[in-house]
Structure formats: C-alpha cells, structure tokens
Amino acid sequence: MIRRMDVWIDTHCHLDEFADRGGAALADAERARAAQAGVAHCVLPAVELANLQAVRDLAHRHGDSYALGIHPLFTPVAGDEDLPALARALEQYQDDPRLVAVGEIGLDLFVPHLDTGRQQHFYRAQLQLARRFDLPVILHVRRSADQLLKALRELPVRGGIAHAFNGSLQQAQAFIDLGFKLGFGGAVTFDRALQLRRLATELPLDALVVETDAPDIPPHWLYVTAAERAAGRPPARNTPAQLPRIGAVVAQLRGISSTELAHATRANACAALPRLAELLA
C-alpha cells in the first residue's frame, strides 16, 4: 500500500528529457505529479555538457538537486575541451548547495562498439574532479562493476550512489565497503529479475536507495513488449511519479512497510549525498 505520508527521494531522474520532449510545461507537470504522489525530492544528473545548465535550472526551479558529469554513452561525442569545461562548471557552482555530486559518470560495457579506453579516460578524469571538489559520484554501472571498483580503489572518492545496480552480492558489498549506496528502480519490479530481487531483499536496508531513471527503465506495469511496439504502440516512458509504487515493491520483497522503506531510503540518500541532507534539514 502506498500512503501519501510517505516522503520519497528519487535519487536518479532525468527531468530535463521531459523538457526536451514537451517543453518546460511537460517537465513541470511531471514534477508536480511526482510531488502529489509523495516524491519530496529528485536528484537530476547531467549526461553531457549540453545539458549541464538544464539540470541546474530545473533543480532550482523545483527545489531539487543536481549532479554534473559526462555519461559513458556520451563519450563518443565528447570533445577534448569537455573535461576542462566540466571542471570550470564544477568550480563555478561549487558553492551551490543544490550541486550534490559528480555524475552521471562510469562505464558501459554492454553497448557494443563503445571505446572502452575512452570511457576509462573520462571516468578516471571525473573521479579526479570529484576528489578535487570533494563531492560524491553517481555511477552508471552496466556490466562494468569490477572495472569501476578497480578505479575507485585507486582514486577513492566520498562515496555516492551506484545507479541501477545489477551486479553480484560480492560486487554489491564491495561498493558498500567503499561508501556507496545502491540504486534500485523499475527493473526490480519484474518477476523474472531474480538476482536483482534477491539483492533488494538480502542487502542491508541501510545500503539501498530508490530511483526511477525516468524516462528510462519503466516498471513492469508500464512496460511495452517488443510485439506491442511492432504493432505500433509507442515505447513506455517512466516518470518520477512511479517511485512510490516501485518503492512499495521493494518494501514488499523485504517484508516491511512502504513507510519504513521511504524513511530508510531517504536517510540513505542523505548519507550518500551529504549536501542533500543539508538541503532537506
């Protein structure tokens, strides 16, 4: 059961993509729907230089927070000046209390034909920036947990969030040991996601945060199958308003109330992103 008193934190929402698709009015409407559903705060990560200002503007517009970084899927189009430009932006906004992390950064070893060496270059350089500005990181982890962990041990940061985590229990514990929380979203709502649901059930409660990755990773109740797409139905788009229902699935898996999970994951998000704790105090 989802109760309006639950106060959820969506630790990963690309609200700017709604603005790109339907303008500021659509982004405002989706954020308002999320608030009505009980989502008190969203963390908005950037993915490239082109949307750094957009996520910052939206965070200030809605009382949310943001992260600045270059996503591994955008490294093929990132130029030589992008890392220095990111450093300048982090320096410019380092005193902005709504800047809570460097992200979304990381490695993606699932998408074919991406230059792994180039991804590593951008990832390690952004870890250095996180160290320079004393910020946690928001990590993209897709078939890359061990490589991400290796760099984190060499270039330790203030922890952060391993977004959309779907690794092994051993890898999960390694991230936890390095000060990270693990993000669970729409994928955990699928019955066939046995390993992921096992992690959501067995990991310590203080290791979990919840997220939507909206408009991506829709939960099972929004998912459009390949056959439906072939028949002309548009692909599903996730929204931040889905977070309480996603959280309720995790709570049910753990045998606790939705309220208990909402409060625990809120505290965990604040532990992972200390500036968030100051914003919400």
Secondary structure per residue as TSV (DSSP state, phi and psi in degrees):
chain	resnum	aa	ss	phi	psi
A	1	M	-	360.0	133.1
A	2	I	-	-99.0	125.3
A	3	R	-	-113.3	139.9
A	4	R	T	-62.5	-22.3
A	5	M	T	-73.0	-15.1
A	6	D	-	-66.7	133.8
A	7	V	-	-117.9	103.4
A	8	W	E	-98.7	150.7
A	9	I	E	-115.1	117.8
A	10	D	E	-87.6	105.0
A	11	T	S	-81.8	2.7
A	12	H	-	-159.5	101.0
A	13	C	B	-142.6	125.9
A	14	H	-	-94.6	68.5
A	15	L	H	-61.9	-27.6
A	16	D	H	-63.6	-24.9
A	17	E	H	-68.1	-29.4
A	18	F	H	-69.5	-38.6
A	19	A	H	-65.2	-38.0
A	20	D	H	-63.0	-36.3
A	21	R	H	-82.9	-39.6
A	22	G	H	-133.0	13.3
A	23	G	H	81.5	178.0
A	24	A	H	-59.8	-31.6
A	25	A	H	-62.8	-40.1
A	26	L	H	-68.0	-44.5
A	27	A	H	-60.0	-42.4
A	28	D	H	-63.5	-40.9
A	29	A	H	-66.6	-42.6
A	30	E	H	-65.9	-37.9
A	31	R	H	-68.8	-37.0
A	32	A	H	-65.8	-39.7
A	33	R	H	-63.5	-39.2
A	34	A	H	-63.6	-42.9
A	35	A	H	-61.8	-41.5
A	36	Q	H	-63.7	-29.7
A	37	A	H	-80.4	-10.4
A	38	G	T	110.9	12.4
A	39	V	E	-88.6	108.0
A	40	A	E	-80.4	-26.9
A	41	H	E	-156.0	143.2
A	42	C	E	-124.4	140.8
A	43	V	E	-100.0	125.3
A	44	L	E	-110.9	103.2
A	45	P	E	-86.1	141.6
A	46	A	-	-79.8	162.9
A	47	V	-	-126.7	-15.7
A	48	E	S	-160.6	169.8
A	49	L	G	-59.3	-35.2
A	50	A	G	-62.9	-21.4
A	51	N	G	-115.7	13.8
A	52	L	H	-59.4	-48.6
A	53	Q	H	-69.6	-33.5
A	54	A	H	-63.2	-45.3
A	55	V	H	-68.6	-35.2
A	56	R	H	-65.3	-45.7
A	57	D	H	-61.4	-43.0
A	58	L	H	-66.0	-39.5
A	59	A	H	-61.1	-43.5
A	60	H	H	-69.8	-34.8
A	61	R	H	-64.5	-36.9
A	62	H	H	-109.9	6.4
A	63	G	T	72.1	26.2
A	64	D	-	-101.0	-164.1
A	65	S	E	-132.8	171.0
A	66	Y	E	-146.4	164.1
A	67	A	E	-130.3	150.4
A	68	L	E	-118.3	128.6
A	69	G	-	-176.1	176.9
A	70	I	-	-117.3	115.7
A	71	H	-	-69.4	144.9
A	72	P	G	-58.8	-31.7
A	73	L	G	-70.5	-13.6
A	74	F	G	-100.8	0.9
A	75	T	T	-64.7	-29.0
A	76	P	T	-63.4	-27.6
A	77	V	T	-104.1	-3.0
A	78	A	-	-73.4	138.1
A	79	G	-	-95.1	174.9
A	80	D	T	-62.7	-25.9
A	81	E	T	-88.5	-4.3
A	82	D	H	-67.4	-40.3
A	83	L	H	-66.9	-45.7
A	84	P	H	-60.4	-36.1
A	85	A	H	-66.7	-39.7
A	86	L	H	-62.7	-42.3
A	87	A	H	-60.3	-40.7
A	88	R	H	-65.1	-38.9
A	89	A	H	-65.8	-42.9
A	90	L	H	-62.7	-37.6
A	91	E	H	-68.4	-42.2
A	92	Q	H	-62.3	-38.2
A	93	Y	T	-107.0	15.5
A	94	Q	T	-63.0	-22.9
A	95	D	T	-96.1	4.7
A	96	D	-	-78.5	116.7
A	97	P	T	-64.7	-16.8
A	98	R	T	-85.3	-8.7
A	99	L	E	-83.5	109.0
A	100	V	E	-111.1	-10.4
A	101	A	E	-166.4	167.7
A	102	V	E	-96.7	122.2
A	103	G	E	171.9	160.9
A	104	E	E	-93.1	124.1
A	105	I	E	-126.6	170.0
A	106	G	E	144.1	-149.7
A	107	L	E	-138.6	141.6
A	108	D	E	-126.9	107.4
A	109	L	-	-104.3	16.9
A	110	F	S	-96.7	-44.5
A	111	V	S	-70.7	124.9
A	112	P	T	-70.7	155.4
A	113	H	T	71.2	8.8
A	114	L	-	-80.5	139.0
A	115	D	-	-74.2	106.2
A	116	T	H	-62.7	-39.9
A	117	G	H	-61.6	-40.7
A	118	R	H	-67.4	-40.5
A	119	Q	H	-59.3	-45.3
A	120	Q	H	-60.4	-41.0
A	121	H	H	-59.0	-48.4
A	122	F	H	-68.7	-38.8
A	123	Y	H	-62.5	-50.7
A	124	R	H	-66.7	-37.7
A	125	A	H	-63.4	-36.7
A	126	Q	H	-76.9	-28.5
A	127	L	H	-61.6	-40.3
A	128	Q	H	-62.2	-39.1
A	129	L	H	-66.4	-39.7
A	130	A	H	-60.7	-39.9
A	131	R	H	-65.7	-43.7
A	132	R	H	-60.5	-41.6
A	133	F	H	-100.6	7.3
A	134	D	T	55.0	50.6
A	135	L	-	-120.0	148.5
A	136	P	-	-71.2	175.2
A	137	V	E	-126.0	151.7
A	138	I	E	-110.3	117.0
A	139	L	E	-102.4	135.3
A	140	H	E	-88.2	118.1
A	141	V	E	-123.7	100.1
A	142	R	E	-136.0	106.0
A	143	R	S	53.3	38.3
A	144	S	-	-142.8	13.9
A	145	A	H	-57.8	-46.8
A	146	D	H	-64.3	-39.9
A	147	Q	H	-68.5	-38.6
A	148	L	H	-63.2	-44.0
A	149	L	H	-63.6	-39.7
A	150	K	H	-57.7	-46.6
A	151	A	H	-68.1	-35.9
A	152	L	H	-65.5	-33.7
A	153	R	H	-70.9	-31.5
A	154	E	H	-81.5	-30.6
A	155	L	S	-129.9	70.7
A	156	P	-	-62.7	141.7
A	157	V	-	-124.1	-174.3
A	158	R	S	-80.0	26.5
A	159	G	-	78.6	-153.0
A	160	G	E	144.0	-143.1
A	161	I	E	-130.9	128.0
A	162	A	E	-88.8	99.7
A	163	H	E	-72.4	141.5
A	164	A	T	49.7	48.1
A	165	F	-	-65.9	136.5
A	166	N	-	-150.4	41.0
A	167	G	-	-99.7	-158.7
A	168	S	-	-86.4	168.0
A	169	L	H	-61.9	-39.3
A	170	Q	H	-63.4	-43.6
A	171	Q	H	-65.7	-39.5
A	172	A	H	-58.5	-45.3
A	173	Q	H	-64.7	-34.9
A	174	A	H	-64.2	-42.0
A	175	F	H	-64.4	-42.7
A	176	I	H	-60.1	-42.4
A	177	D	H	-63.0	-25.0
A	178	L	T	-92.3	8.7
A	179	G	T	92.0	18.9
A	180	F	E	-100.5	150.0
A	181	K	E	-101.1	158.2
A	182	L	E	-113.2	128.3
A	183	G	E	-89.0	130.6
A	184	F	E	-120.8	133.9
A	185	G	-	-139.0	-142.9
A	186	G	G	-57.1	-31.7
A	187	A	G	-61.7	-28.6
A	188	V	G	-73.0	-11.7
A	189	T	G	-82.6	-7.9
A	190	F	S	-87.2	130.2
A	191	D	T	-58.3	-33.2
A	192	R	T	-77.6	-8.7
A	193	A	-	-81.6	64.8
A	194	L	H	-63.7	-47.2
A	195	Q	H	-63.9	-43.2
A	196	L	H	-65.8	-40.8
A	197	R	H	-68.1	-32.6
A	198	R	H	-64.9	-42.6
A	199	L	H	-62.1	-45.4
A	200	A	H	-62.1	-26.4
A	201	T	H	-85.0	-40.4
A	202	E	H	-98.1	-22.5
A	203	L	S	-67.4	153.0
A	204	P	-	-56.8	141.3
A	205	L	G	-58.2	-33.7
A	206	D	G	-76.7	5.4
A	207	A	G	-99.4	-6.8
A	208	L	E	-103.2	140.6
A	209	V	E	-128.8	163.1
A	210	V	E	-118.5	154.7
A	211	E	-	-158.1	165.4
A	212	T	-	-112.3	-32.3
A	213	D	-	60.3	21.1
A	214	A	B	-54.2	137.5
A	215	P	T	-90.4	14.8
A	216	D	S	-95.8	177.3
A	217	I	S	46.0	61.6
A	218	P	-	-65.8	147.4
A	219	P	-	-69.8	170.4
A	220	H	T	-60.9	-31.7
A	221	W	T	-74.3	-10.9
A	222	L	T	-107.5	-12.3
A	223	Y	-	-63.2	136.8
A	224	V	-	-109.6	121.7
A	225	T	-	-71.3	165.1
A	226	A	H	-60.4	-39.2
A	227	A	H	-64.5	-40.6
A	228	E	H	-66.3	-39.3
A	229	R	H	-64.9	-40.0
A	230	A	H	-63.5	-28.1
A	231	A	T	-83.8	-0.4
A	232	G	T	108.5	-1.5
A	233	R	-	-77.0	132.6
A	234	P	-	-67.7	153.1
A	235	P	-	-60.3	152.0
A	236	A	-	-70.5	147.4
A	237	R	-	-123.7	122.5
A	238	N	-	-73.3	160.0
A	239	T	-	-139.4	156.3
A	240	P	G	-64.4	-20.4
A	241	A	G	-66.6	-14.7
A	242	Q	G	-78.2	-10.3
A	243	L	H	-58.9	-46.1
A	244	P	H	-59.9	-37.1
A	245	R	H	-70.4	-38.2
A	246	I	H	-62.1	-45.1
A	247	G	H	-60.7	-35.7
A	248	A	H	-64.1	-33.8
A	249	V	H	-64.8	-45.7
A	250	V	H	-62.5	-42.1
A	251	A	H	-60.8	-42.6
A	252	Q	H	-63.7	-40.9
A	253	L	H	-59.7	-36.3
A	254	R	H	-87.9	-9.9
A	255	G	T	73.4	32.4
A	256	I	S	-125.0	171.7
A	257	S	-	-78.7	156.4
A	258	S	H	-59.2	-38.6
A	259	T	H	-62.1	-44.0
A	260	E	H	-62.5	-42.2
A	261	L	H	-66.7	-40.8
A	262	A	H	-59.2	-45.2
A	263	H	H	-69.3	-39.6
A	264	A	H	-66.6	-45.5
A	265	T	H	-71.3	-28.4
A	266	R	H	-63.1	-47.7
A	267	A	H	-62.2	-39.5
A	268	N	H	-66.3	-39.8
A	269	A	H	-61.7	-41.0
A	270	C	H	-67.0	-33.5
A	271	A	H	-69.6	-37.9
A	272	A	H	-71.7	-34.0
A	273	L	S	-125.5	86.4
A	274	P	H	-56.1	-33.8
A	275	R	H	-66.8	-27.7
A	276	L	H	-64.1	-41.0
A	277	A	H	-59.1	-39.9
A	278	E	H	-67.6	-39.1
A	279	L	H	-63.4	-38.8
A	280	L	H	-90.8	-5.3
A	281	A	-	-62.1	360.0
